[in-house]
Amino acid sequence: YSNQGALERRALAGTYTPGEGSDVRLYSVHLDYEDLDVRRAQSRQTAMHALVYADEPWGVFVAGDFNALAADDAVQDFGSAGFARLSAASDAGGTEIDHVFAPGPANVEVVESRLLFDGSSEPEVSDHPGVLVRLRRGEPTPAVSTRFVASYDAGLGHGLALRGDTSPLGWELGWPAANTASNGWECRFLSWPSGTLTYKWLADDVTWEAGDDHLLDAGSTGEVAPAF
């Protein structure tokens, strides 16, 4: 992750082919425990990477220890980017910090969602109960995918972030872009069915690009070469 706390955190992603259907990409995450801002930045970076690298029909899942409750920003940001929390049924009280997500357009049916090894039907073995989610894939639903693409060589260890005027974009905190090439960066959202967005790129979510704000219609792709 671009933002690290006391411990270095990384996400692990793998792609597999189920018995039938297209490939499925699974992200396993363990976000920062101590720092709320670091945890939120890691959550946003995971969401952007998963969406940018997702092959439609949205066969991508993100699961693991978010170290955040359902109401916390690190979890809420996933929903605002276009994900659905598949493990919601196992967490009626909103007290769990491990979650399972998939993009909303994937249209998966949750057949079962429950906790494992929580002291009820199985012995309690950890302060983290297991989360079991059984799914049945339906037909993906059409989605309005809005893409923000930037061409800029940020340099080793640096990156770009996106801010804008329409939620989940905001002017106070950026979304870390996924690095797609040596000078390529992208953010992707499933958040807006319509409308025109105003946005701007920042280097390391600190330095604003020079010039006027950019405009982009929802459902289209905006490609710019920002200067700093």
C-alpha positions in Angstrom: 0.0 0.0 0.0 1.1 3.6 -0.6 0.1 4.5 3.0 1.5 2.3 5.7 1.1 2.3 9.5 3.3 0.6 12.1 3.3 -2.6 10.1 3.7 -3.0 6.3 0.5 -4.2 4.8 -0.1 -5.8 1.4 -3.1 -7.2 -0.4 -2.9 -10.6 -2.1 -4.8 -11.2 -5.3 -5.3 -14.5 -7.2 -7.4 -15.6 -10.2 -9.0 -19.0 -10.5 -11.5 -20.6 -12.8 -14.6 -22.2 -11.2 -16.2 -25.4 -12.5 -18.3 -23.3 -14.9 -18.2 -19.7 -16.1 -15.5 -17.1 -16.4 -12.5 -16.4 -14.2 -12.9 -15.1 -10.7 -10.4 -12.8 -9.1 -10.1 -12.8 -5.3 -8.4 -10.2 -3.1 -7.4 -11.1 0.4 -6.8 -8.0 2.6 -5.7 -7.1 6.1 -5.8 -3.4 6.7 -4.1 -1.2 9.2 -5.2 -1.5 12.8 -4.1 1.6 14.6 -4.5 4.6 12.2 -8.0 5.5 10.9 -6.6 7.6 8.0 -4.1 4.9 6.9 -6.8 2.2 7.0 -9.2 4.3 4.9 -6.5 5.1 2.3 -5.7 1.3 2.1 -9.4 0.5 1.7 -9.7 3.0 -1.1 -6.6 1.8 -2.9 -7.9 -1.8 -2.7 -11.3 -0.8 -4.2 -9.7 1.1 -7.1 -7.3 -1.7 -7.9 -10.1 -4.3 -7.8 -12.4 -2.3 -10.1 -9.7 -1.1 -12.5 -8.4 -4.7 -13.0 -11.9 -6.3 -13.0 -13.0 -8.1 -16.2 -16.7 -7.8 -16.8 -19.0 -9.5 -15.9 -17.5 -8.3 -12.6 -16.0 -11.6 -11.4 -14.0 -10.0 -8.5 -14.3 -10.4 -4.8 -12.6 -8.7 -1.9 -12.5 -10.3 1.5 -10.6 -10.2 4.8 -9.8 -8.2 7.9 -10.7 -4.6 7.4 -10.2 -3.8 11.1 -13.3 -1.7 10.6 -17.0 -2.0 11.5 -19.7 -1.8 8.9 -20.4 1.8 9.7 -16.7 2.9 9.5 -15.3 4.9 6.6 -13.1 2.1 5.4 -16.1 -0.2 4.8 -18.5 2.5 3.7 -16.0 3.7 1.0 -16.2 0.2 -0.6 -20.0 0.6 -1.0 -19.8 4.1 -2.3 -17.3 2.9 -5.1 -19.9 0.4 -6.3 -19.4 -2.8 -4.1 -22.0 -4.7 -2.2 -21.2 -6.2 1.2 -22.0 -9.9 0.8 -21.3 -10.7 4.5 -23.9 -8.3 5.9 -26.3 -11.1 6.9 -23.7 -12.6 9.2 -23.3 -9.3 11.0 -26.7 -8.2 12.2 -25.2 -6.0 15.0 -22.6 -4.4 12.8 -19.9 -5.5 15.2 -17.7 -7.6 12.9 -14.5 -6.3 11.3 -14.1 -9.0 8.6 -16.1 -8.5 5.4 -16.7 -9.9 2.0 -17.5 -7.7 -1.0 -18.3 -8.0 -4.7 -19.2 -5.3 -7.3 -23.0 -4.7 -7.2 -23.4 -5.5 -10.9 -22.0 -9.0 -10.4 -25.6 -9.8 -9.2 -24.6 -12.7 -6.9 -27.1 -14.3 -4.7 -26.0 -14.9 -1.1 -27.2 -18.4 -0.3 -25.7 -18.4 3.2 -23.8 -16.0 5.3 -22.7 -16.8 8.9 -19.9 -16.8 11.4 -17.7 -19.8 12.0 -15.7 -20.7 15.2 -17.5 -18.0 17.2 -18.4 -20.2 20.2 -21.8 -21.1 19.0 -21.9 -24.1 16.7 -18.1 -24.4 16.6 -15.5 -23.7 19.3 -14.2 -20.1 19.6 -10.6 -20.2 18.4 -9.7 -16.6 17.8 -10.8 -13.0 18.5 -11.8 -13.1 14.7 -14.6 -15.5 14.0 -14.5 -16.9 10.5 -16.9 -15.5 7.9 -18.6 -18.0 5.6 -20.4 -16.7 2.6 -21.9 -19.2 0.0 -22.9 -17.6 -3.3 -24.8 -18.4 -6.4 -24.0 -16.4 -9.5 -26.8 -14.9 -11.5 -26.8 -12.9 -14.7 -24.7 -9.7 -14.3 -26.7 -6.5 -14.5 -25.7 -3.6 -16.8 -23.5 -1.0 -15.0 -22.6 2.5 -15.6 -18.8 2.4 -15.4 -17.0 5.8 -15.2 -13.2 5.8 -15.8 -10.6 8.5 -15.0 -7.3 7.9 -16.8 -4.2 9.9 -16.4 -0.8 9.8 -18.2 2.0 10.9 -15.9 5.3 9.5 -14.7 5.0 9.9 -10.9 8.4 8.4 -10.2 9.3 5.4 -8.1 7.3 5.3 -4.8 4.8 8.0 -5.8 1.4 8.0 -7.3 -1.7 9.9 -8.3 -5.0 10.4 -6.5 -8.4 11.7 -7.7 -10.7 14.3 -6.1 -13.9 15.8 -7.3 -17.2 17.4 -6.6 -19.6 14.4 -6.6 -19.7 11.7 -3.9 -17.9 9.4 -3.5 -15.4 11.9 -4.8 -14.7 14.8 -2.6 -12.4 17.8 -2.5 -10.9 17.0 0.9 -9.6 13.4 0.4 -8.5 11.6 -2.8 -8.9 8.1 -4.1 -5.5 6.5 -4.9 -5.4 5.6 -8.5 -4.3 2.1 -9.7 -1.0 2.1 -11.6 -1.7 0.5 -15.0 1.6 1.4 -16.8 4.9 3.1 -16.2 3.1 6.4 -16.8 -0.5 5.2 -16.5 -3.0 5.7 -13.7 -6.7 5.0 -13.5 -9.7 5.2 -11.1 -13.0 3.5 -11.9 -16.4 3.9 -10.2 -19.8 2.3 -10.5 -21.4 5.1 -8.6 -23.1 7.5 -10.9 -26.0 6.6 -13.3 -26.0 10.0 -14.9 -24.7 13.6 -14.5 -21.6 15.6 -15.2 -18.6 15.3 -12.7 -15.9 17.9 -12.0 -12.5 16.4 -11.0 -8.8 17.0 -10.6 -5.7 14.9 -10.2 -3.2 15.3 -7.3 0.3 13.9 -7.0 0.5 11.7 -3.8 -2.9 13.3 -2.9 -1.0 16.4 -1.9 0.0 18.5 -4.9 -2.8 19.7 -7.2 -2.4 19.6 -11.0 -2.0 22.9 -12.7 -4.8 24.4 -14.8 -8.6 24.2 -14.8 -10.8 21.5 -13.4 -11.9 18.7 -15.7 -15.5 17.7 -16.6 -16.7 14.2 -17.4 -20.1 12.7 -18.1 -21.0 9.7 -16.0 -20.5 6.4 -17.9 -17.7 7.8 -20.1 -13.9 7.8 -19.9 -11.8 11.0 -19.2 -8.2 10.9 -20.3 -5.8 13.7 -19.4 -2.1 14.3 -19.0 -1.9 16.3 -15.8 1.0 18.8 -15.2 2.3 19.6 -11.8 
